Amino acid sequence: MTMRQVSSFFDKNAAFYDTYLSHTNQKEVAGKYIALALKDMPAKREIRVLCIGGGSGEGDLSMINNLGRRLLSRIKISYVDPSPEMYKRFISNAERLGLDGKVDDIHIGKFESVSTKPKSADVVLALNSLYFIKGWVNGGARNPLKKIHSLINPGGVGVMLIRGEDSPHTKLKRLAGGGKTTGKKLEASLKKSGIPFYAEHIGSRIDVTSCFERGSNLVESEDTYKLFSFMFGDRWKSMSAKRRKTLIEEMDRLAMLEKGHRYINTDYEIVWVRKNAAQAAGTAKPLPARGKAKLSRKLRNAIKLYKDFPVKGIVFRDTTPALRNAGLFDEVIEYARERYKDSGIDFCVAKDMQALIWAGAIAHALGCGMVPMFRKDLAGDVITSLYEHEYNPNRVVNLQKKAIKPGQRVLLVDYIMATGETMRTMAMMVEHLGGTITGIFSVAELAYLNPRRGLEKYEIESLVEYK
């Protein structure tokens, strides 16, 4: 698309854009997730955020506003977008949030244009704008991905949001003749460009309740027309009746029913590009293994649920079936190895039971040591902590005093993060001995119990989330 075409699309179709936003929680989910990940940025005099394809700012500005007072007072915003109308809406939204005085570097034009030269930034946001940036897929001398990387200050981060490869939303777009630009393509382009990155998946959804009657019949309304036109673009307008029927039936099949509403899940991939403060071209984080979504589905199918175990009212998630499956066991360990291979980990640390098995295998794959924490029967001088467990108010855990030396890098491992109390206690004990926690890895997580509270400063990786 040319600059004029992009500008014209948004200026004339603002109503379609608003309709789409009213049906999806994608911006809200992504904004909160990114804000949480960025809130511990190092303190400095000024923190500049560059919004590429900033549009009307629903995602970018809400994320910036959620960074917290510690950062918000020092933030300055750069803005790039081809549409003057979108910029007006961006400023209006900024005024509503009290951020209008922070926008001081404005570029109405295409980001990949040679004449568009925004200031370097500590945080560079490209939230869905990659779909409209020309040239990033094939690379080349003027690859916009390289431009993004060059604009990140040492110690800063670039954040790109794009559809997941196996998302139901992506499947629908493919059925409609689109959906080709996904996280998988972005990863391939970054690799080709030699830009270090890592990726994570987040789940959002589109509420399509108002689009269907009973029996999978489409509701012919202005709201439905606007939503479908935005989801499928000009393809929907020119689609034959037969193809529309096929697409609607597939939407009906993929839609999830919850509390009287029907949703289409939209898996998005967040791709992080970081620059090491000491070495601008360095790799700050390892690249996770591909296929996390597929691996997650395999694990979810393997994990067995036991009601009222070990006490009444508890639903126990058992990962031993995954341990018995040699191929699946190997996939999990290989994923963890690829995820943490360049992190300089000295020890994997885990508490007794199934966590020790997973942690031992990961430690072996990483070529690092293994430090166990036991409830009892741990010889030598130990430090002990008493905490409230999900089904035991007086759970005890022990760690040998000399197991970890100050400055050694530790990966905490668990098989199920439930309430998070065990992990919070482990983290406290490791740090008491002077260890540095590089990350937390769990095979599964009971997200509905909010186990990450109090662990926000750590990087947490879970393969299966029960929501």
C-alpha positions as CSV (number, residue, x, y, z in Angstrom):
1,M,0.0,0.0,0.0
2,T,1.2,3.5,-0.7
3,M,1.1,6.2,2.0
4,R,-2.0,7.7,0.4
5,Q,-3.8,4.3,0.3
6,V,-3.0,3.6,4.0
7,S,-4.0,7.1,5.1
8,S,-7.2,6.9,3.0
9,F,-8.1,3.5,4.4
10,F,-8.0,4.6,8.0
11,D,-9.4,8.1,7.4
12,K,-12.4,6.7,5.6
13,N,-12.8,3.5,7.6
14,A,-12.5,4.8,11.1
15,A,-15.9,3.4,11.9
16,F,-14.8,0.0,10.9
17,Y,-11.7,0.3,13.1
18,D,-13.8,1.4,16.1
19,T,-16.2,-1.5,15.6
20,Y,-13.4,-4.0,15.6
21,L,-11.9,-2.5,18.8
22,S,-15.3,-2.8,20.4
23,H,-15.4,-6.5,19.8
24,T,-11.9,-7.5,20.8
25,N,-9.8,-7.3,24.0
26,Q,-6.5,-7.6,22.0
27,K,-5.3,-4.0,22.7
28,E,-6.1,-4.3,26.4
29,V,-4.5,-7.7,26.9
30,A,-1.3,-6.7,24.9
31,G,-1.0,-3.3,26.6
32,K,-1.2,-4.7,30.1
33,Y,1.2,-7.5,29.3
34,I,3.8,-5.2,27.7
35,A,3.4,-2.6,30.5
36,L,4.1,-5.3,33.1
37,A,7.2,-6.5,31.2
38,L,8.6,-3.0,30.9
39,K,7.8,-1.5,34.3
40,D,11.2,-2.4,35.8
41,M,13.2,-0.4,33.2
42,P,16.3,1.2,34.7
43,A,15.8,4.7,36.0
44,K,17.2,7.5,33.8
45,R,16.6,11.2,33.2
46,E,14.3,10.5,30.1
47,I,12.7,7.4,28.7
48,R,11.7,7.8,25.1
49,V,8.9,5.6,23.6
50,L,8.6,5.4,19.8
51,C,5.2,4.4,18.5
52,I,5.5,3.1,14.9
53,G,2.2,3.0,13.1
54,G,0.8,4.6,16.3
55,G,-2.6,5.0,14.8
56,S,-5.2,6.4,17.3
57,G,-3.1,5.1,20.2
58,E,-5.6,2.7,21.9
59,G,-2.8,0.1,22.5
60,D,0.3,2.3,22.6
61,L,-1.1,5.0,24.9
62,S,-2.8,2.6,27.3
63,M,0.4,0.6,27.7
64,I,2.4,3.8,28.3
65,N,-0.1,5.0,30.8
66,N,0.2,1.7,32.7
67,L,4.0,1.9,33.1
68,G,3.5,3.5,36.5
69,R,4.4,6.9,38.1
70,R,8.1,6.0,38.5
71,L,8.5,6.0,34.8
72,L,5.6,8.1,33.6
73,S,7.1,11.4,34.8
74,R,10.2,10.9,32.6
75,I,8.6,9.6,29.4
76,K,8.7,11.4,26.0
77,I,6.8,10.0,23.0
78,S,7.7,9.9,19.3
79,Y,4.9,9.2,16.8
80,V,5.0,7.8,13.3
81,D,1.9,7.1,11.2
82,P,0.8,7.9,7.6
83,S,-2.6,9.2,8.5
84,P,-3.2,12.8,9.7
85,E,-6.6,11.7,10.9
86,M,-5.1,9.0,13.1
87,Y,-2.7,11.5,14.5
88,K,-5.6,13.8,15.6
89,R,-7.2,10.8,17.3
90,F,-3.9,9.9,18.9
91,I,-3.5,13.4,20.4
92,S,-7.1,13.4,21.5
93,N,-6.6,10.1,23.3
94,A,-3.3,11.4,24.8
95,E,-5.1,14.4,26.2
96,R,-7.8,12.1,27.7
97,L,-5.0,10.2,29.5
98,G,-3.0,13.3,30.5
99,L,-0.2,12.4,28.1
100,D,-0.6,15.1,25.5
101,G,2.4,17.2,26.7
102,K,4.7,14.2,26.3
103,V,4.3,13.8,22.5
104,D,7.2,15.9,21.1
105,D,8.5,14.1,18.0
106,I,5.9,13.7,15.2
107,H,6.2,12.2,11.8
108,I,3.2,11.9,9.5
109,G,4.5,9.5,6.9
110,K,5.5,5.9,6.3
111,F,8.1,4.5,8.7
112,E,10.1,2.8,6.0
113,S,10.5,6.1,4.1
114,V,14.1,7.4,4.0
115,S,12.8,10.9,4.9
116,T,11.1,9.6,8.1
117,K,13.8,9.8,10.8
118,P,12.3,9.5,14.4
119,K,14.5,9.9,17.4
120,S,16.2,6.8,18.9
121,A,14.2,5.4,21.8
122,D,14.4,3.2,24.9
123,V,11.1,1.5,23.9
124,V,10.1,1.0,20.2
125,L,6.5,-0.2,19.7
126,A,5.3,-1.8,16.5
127,L,1.9,-3.1,17.6
128,N,0.2,-4.6,14.5
129,S,1.8,-1.9,12.3
130,L,4.1,-4.5,10.7
131,Y,1.2,-5.5,8.4
132,F,1.5,-2.1,6.7
133,I,5.3,-1.7,6.6
134,K,6.7,-2.4,3.2
135,G,9.8,-4.5,2.8
136,W,10.2,-6.1,6.2
137,V,9.4,-9.7,5.0
138,N,12.1,-9.9,2.3
139,G,14.7,-7.8,4.0
140,G,17.3,-6.0,1.9
141,A,19.4,-2.9,2.3
142,R,16.4,-0.8,3.5
143,N,14.8,-3.5,5.7
144,P,12.5,-1.6,8.2
145,L,13.4,-4.3,10.8
146,K,17.0,-3.1,10.7
147,K,15.8,0.4,11.0
148,I,13.8,-0.5,14.1
149,H,16.8,-2.2,15.6
150,S,19.0,0.8,14.8
151,L,16.6,3.1,16.7
152,I,16.7,1.1,19.9
153,N,19.0,2.7,22.5
154,P,21.6,0.4,24.2
155,G,19.7,-1.2,27.1
156,G,16.4,-0.6,25.3
157,V,13.8,-2.9,23.7
158,G,11.7,-3.2,20.6
159,V,8.3,-4.7,20.9
160,M,6.4,-6.1,17.9
161,L,2.9,-7.6,18.0
162,I,1.7,-9.8,15.3
163,R,-0.8,-12.7,14.8
164,G,0.2,-16.2,15.9
165,E,0.8,-18.9,13.2
166,D,-1.8,-21.3,14.6
167,S,-4.4,-18.9,15.9
168,P,-8.1,-19.6,15.0
169,H,-8.2,-16.0,13.8
170,T,-5.3,-16.6,11.5
171,K,-7.0,-19.7,10.2
172,L,-10.1,-17.7,9.3
173,K,-8.1,-15.0,7.6
174,R,-6.4,-17.7,5.5
175,L,-9.7,-19.2,4.6
176,A,-10.7,-15.7,3.4
177,G,-7.6,-15.5,1.3
178,G,-5.3,-13.5,3.7
179,G,-3.5,-14.1,7.0
180,K,-0.1,-14.6,5.5
181,T,1.9,-12.2,7.7
182,T,2.3,-14.0,11.0
183,G,4.8,-14.3,13.9
184,K,6.5,-17.2,12.1
185,K,7.3,-14.9,9.1
186,L,8.5,-12.1,11.4
187,E,10.9,-14.6,13.2
188,A,12.3,-15.7,9.8
189,S,12.8,-12.1,8.7
190,L,14.6,-11.2,11.9
191,K,16.8,-14.3,11.6
192,K,17.6,-13.4,8.0
193,S,18.5,-9.8,9.1
194,G,20.7,-11.1,11.9
195,I,18.7,-9.3,14.6
196,P,18.6,-11.1,18.0
197,F,15.1,-11.6,19.5
198,Y,12.9,-13.8,21.5
199,A,9.1,-14.4,21.3
200,E,6.2,-15.1,23.6
201,H,2.5,-15.8,22.9
202,I,-0.5,-14.1,24.5
203,G,-4.1,-15.0,24.0
204,S,-6.9,-12.5,23.3
205,R,-10.3,-12.9,21.6
206,I,-13.0,-11.4,19.5
207,D,-16.6,-11.4,20.7
208,V,-18.7,-12.5,17.7
209,T,-21.9,-13.0,19.8
210,S,-23.9,-10.3,18.0
211,C,-22.9,-11.7,14.5
212,F,-24.8,-15.0,14.9
213,E,-28.3,-16.2,15.5
214,R,-29.1,-19.7,16.7
215,G,-28.2,-22.4,14.1
216,S,-25.1,-20.6,12.8
217,N,-27.1,-18.1,10.9
218,L,-25.3,-14.8,10.3
219,V,-27.0,-11.6,11.6
220,E,-27.2,-9.2,8.7
221,S,-26.5,-6.0,10.6
222,E,-24.3,-2.9,10.1
223,D,-22.2,-4.0,13.1
224,T,-21.6,-7.4,11.6
225,Y,-20.7,-5.9,8.2
226,K,-18.2,-3.5,9.8
227,L,-16.6,-6.2,11.9
228,F,-16.2,-8.6,9.1
229,S,-15.0,-6.0,6.7
230,F,-12.2,-5.1,9.1
231,M,-11.3,-8.7,9.8
232,F,-11.3,-9.7,6.2
233,G,-10.9,-6.4,4.3
234,D,-11.9,-6.1,0.7
235,R,-12.0,-9.9,0.4
236,W,-15.2,-9.9,2.4
237,K,-16.9,-7.4,0.2
238,S,-16.1,-9.3,-3.0
239,M,-16.5,-12.8,-1.6
240,S,-19.1,-15.1,-3.2
241,A,-22.1,-16.2,-1.3
242,K,-20.8,-19.8,-1.3
243,R,-17.4,-18.7,0.1
244,R,-19.0,-16.5,2.8
245,K,-21.2,-19.5,3.9
246,T,-18.0,-21.6,4.2
247,L,-16.3,-18.9,6.2
248,I,-19.3,-18.4,8.5
249,E,-19.6,-22.1,9.2
250,E,-15.9,-22.3,10.1
251,M,-16.3,-19.3,12.4
252,D,-19.2,-21.0,14.1
253,R,-17.1,-24.2,14.5
254,L,-14.1,-22.3,16.0
255,A,-16.1,-20.0,18.3
256,M,-15.8,-20.8,22.0
257,L,-19.0,-20.5,24.1
258,E,-18.6,-18.8,27.6
259,K,-21.3,-17.3,29.8
260,G,-23.6,-16.8,26.9
261,H,-21.0,-15.2,24.6
262,R,-19.2,-16.6,21.6
263,Y,-15.6,-15.8,21.1
264,I,-12.9,-16.4,18.4
265,N,-9.5,-16.9,20.1
266,T,-6.8,-14.6,18.7
267,D,-3.3,-15.9,19.6
268,Y,-0.8,-13.1,19.2
269,E,3.0,-13.3,19.2
270,I,5.0,-10.7,21.0
271,V,8.5,-10.5,19.6
272,W,11.1,-8.7,21.7
273,V,14.3,-7.2,20.3
274,R,16.7,-6.1,23.0
275,K,20.0,-4.3,22.9
276,N,22.6,-5.1,25.6
277,A,23.6,-1.9,27.4
278,A,27.3,-2.8,27.2
279,Q,27.3,-4.1,23.6
280,A,24.6,-2.7,21.3
281,A,24.5,-5.7,19.0
282,G,24.5,-8.2,21.8
283,T,21.8,-10.8,22.6
284,A,20.1,-10.0,25.8
285,K,17.8,-13.0,25.7
286,P,17.8,-16.4,24.0
287,L,15.4,-17.4,21.3
288,P,12.8,-19.9,22.6
289,A,12.2,-23.1,20.6
290,R,9.5,-22.9,17.9
291,G,6.1,-24.5,18.2
292,K,5.2,-23.4,21.8
293,A,1.5,-23.4,21.0
294,K,1.7,-26.9,19.5
295,L,3.8,-28.2,22.4
296,S,1.3,-26.6,24.8
297,R,-1.6,-28.5,23.3
298,K,0.3,-31.8,23.5
299,L,1.1,-31.2,27.2
300,R,-2.4,-30.2,28.0
301,N,-3.7,-33.5,26.5
302,A,-1.1,-35.5,28.4
303,I,-1.5,-33.9,31.9
304,K,-4.0,-35.9,33.9
305,L,-6.5,-34.3,36.4
306,Y,-7.4,-35.9,39.7
307,K,-10.3,-34.4,41.7
308,D,-10.1,-34.2,45.5
309,F,-6.4,-35.1,45.6
310,P,-4.5,-35.0,47.9
311,V,-7.3,-33.4,49.9
312,K,-11.0,-32.7,49.1
313,G,-11.6,-29.7,46.9
314,I,-8.2,-29.8,45.1
315,V,-7.9,-30.7,41.4
316,F,-4.4,-32.2,41.1
317,R,-2.6,-31.8,37.7
318,D,-0.3,-34.8,37.2
319,T,2.6,-34.4,34.7
320,T,3.9,-37.9,35.0
321,P,2.1,-39.1,31.8
322,A,4.2,-36.5,30.0
323,L,7.3,-37.9,31.6
324,R,6.4,-41.4,30.4
325,N,6.1,-40.2,26.9
326,A,9.7,-40.2,25.7
327,G,9.1,-38.0,22.7
328,L,7.0,-35.4,24.6
329,F,9.5,-35.4,27.5
330,D,12.3,-34.7,25.0
331,E,10.4,-31.8,23.4
332,V,9.9,-30.0,26.7
333,I,13.5,-30.4,27.7
334,E,14.7,-29.2,24.2
335,Y,12.3,-26.2,24.4
336,A,13.8,-25.2,27.8
337,R,17.4,-25.8,26.5
338,E,16.8,-23.6,23.5
339,R,15.1,-21.0,25.7
340,Y,17.9,-20.7,28.2
341,K,21.0,-21.9,26.5
342,D,22.7,-18.5,26.3
343,S,21.6,-17.2,29.7
344,G,24.7,-18.3,31.6
345,I,22.7,-20.4,34.2
346,D,24.8,-22.0,36.9
347,F,22.0,-24.0,38.6
348,C,18.5,-25.2,38.1
349,V,16.7,-25.1,41.5
350,A,13.5,-27.1,42.2
351,K,11.6,-28.4,45.2
352,D,10.9,-32.1,45.7
353,M,8.4,-34.3,43.8
354,Q,7.8,-34.0,40.1
355,A,9.6,-30.6,39.8
356,L,13.0,-32.3,40.6
357,I,12.6,-34.6,37.6
358,W,11.9,-31.8,35.2
359,A,14.6,-29.6,36.7
360,G,17.3,-32.4,36.6
361,A,16.6,-33.1,32.9
362,I,16.8,-29.4,32.1
363,A,20.0,-28.9,34.0
364,H,21.6,-31.8,32.2
365,A,20.5,-30.3,28.8
366,L,21.9,-26.9,29.8
367,G,25.1,-28.4,31.1
368,C,24.6,-26.7,34.5
369,G,24.3,-27.9,38.1
370,M,21.2,-29.0,40.0
371,V,20.2,-27.7,43.4
372,P,17.3,-29.5,45.2
373,M,15.1,-28.0,47.9
374,F,13.5,-30.6,50.2
375,R,10.7,-30.5,52.8
376,K,12.9,-32.8,55.0
377,D,15.9,-35.2,54.9
378,L,18.3,-32.6,53.6
379,A,21.8,-33.0,55.2
380,G,24.2,-30.3,56.3
381,D,23.7,-26.7,57.3
382,V,20.4,-25.5,55.8
383,I,18.2,-22.5,55.8
384,T,14.5,-23.2,56.4
385,S,11.3,-21.4,55.4
386,L,7.8,-21.9,56.6
387,Y,5.0,-20.9,54.3
388,E,1.3,-21.4,53.5
389,H,0.8,-24.0,50.7
390,E,-2.4,-24.5,48.7
391,Y,-3.5,-27.4,51.0
392,N,-1.0,-27.1,53.9
393,P,-0.8,-24.0,56.1
394,N,2.5,-25.0,57.5
395,R,4.6,-26.2,54.6
396,V,8.4,-26.4,55.3
397,V,11.2,-26.2,52.7
398,N,14.9,-26.5,53.2
399,L,17.9,-25.3,51.2
400,Q,21.6,-26.0,51.9
401,K,23.4,-22.9,52.9
402,K,26.5,-23.5,50.7
403,A,24.5,-24.7,47.7
404,I,24.5,-21.2,46.0
405,K,27.1,-18.5,46.2
406,P,26.6,-14.8,45.7
407,G,26.2,-13.8,42.1
408,Q,25.5,-17.3,40.7
409,R,22.7,-17.4,38.2
410,V,19.7,-19.6,38.9
411,L,16.7,-20.9,37.0
412,L,13.8,-21.8,39.2
413,V,11.8,-24.8,37.9
414,D,8.4,-26.2,38.9
415,Y,6.0,-28.7,37.3
416,I,2.8,-26.7,38.4
417,M,2.6,-23.2,39.6
418,A,-0.7,-23.1,41.5
419,T,-1.0,-20.2,44.1
420,G,2.7,-19.3,43.6
421,E,3.5,-19.5,47.3
422,T,6.1,-22.2,46.7
423,M,7.8,-20.2,44.0
424,R,7.8,-17.0,46.0
425,T,9.4,-18.8,48.9
426,M,12.0,-20.4,46.7
427,A,12.9,-17.0,45.1
428,M,13.3,-15.4,48.6
429,M,15.6,-18.2,49.8
430,V,17.8,-18.2,46.7
431,E,18.2,-14.4,46.9
432,H,18.9,-14.6,50.6
433,L,22.0,-16.7,49.7
434,G,23.0,-14.1,47.1
435,G,21.9,-15.9,44.0
436,T,20.6,-14.1,40.9
437,I,17.3,-15.4,39.5
438,T,17.6,-15.5,35.7
439,G,14.1,-16.8,35.2
440,I,11.3,-19.1,36.3
441,F,10.2,-22.1,34.2
442,S,7.1,-24.2,34.9
443,V,5.5,-26.9,32.9
444,A,2.0,-25.7,33.7
445,E,0.4,-22.8,35.6
446,L,-3.0,-22.3,37.2
447,A,-3.4,-18.7,35.9
448,Y,-6.8,-18.3,37.4
449,L,-5.2,-18.5,40.9
450,N,-2.9,-15.5,39.9
451,P,0.4,-17.3,40.9
452,R,2.6,-14.5,39.4
453,R,1.7,-11.9,42.0
454,G,4.8,-10.9,43.8
455,L,6.9,-12.4,41.0
456,E,6.5,-9.6,38.5
457,K,10.2,-8.7,38.4
458,Y,11.1,-12.2,37.1
459,E,10.8,-13.6,33.6
460,I,8.3,-16.5,33.8
461,E,7.8,-19.1,31.2
462,S,4.9,-21.6,31.4
463,L,4.1,-24.1,28.7
464,V,0.4,-24.7,29.7
465,E,-1.9,-22.1,31.3
466,Y,-5.2,-23.1,32.9
467,K,-7.3,-19.9,32.8
